[in-house]
Amino acid sequence: MVKRPDGMNAFEFAVLSGLRATQLSRGCTPRVPASAKVAVTAQHEVAERQIVASGRAASSEPAE
């Protein structure tokens, strides 16, 4: 089991990991040593803060 970073809720961790796993399965280069499964590699990347949220979902400003 991969421990999620402090200050990140479980939903955000799951969504970021899922999106990154999709990228990895399409051929993106992993930023941490690759595991046997892309989902685990993605979780390690998010846990080590190699992947961060960006865009509207990560901002604290209200949507227009």
ABEGO torsion letter per residue (X at the ends): XBBBBBGBBAAAAAAAAAAAAAAAAAGBBBABBBBABAAAAAAAAAAAGABBBBEAAABABBBX
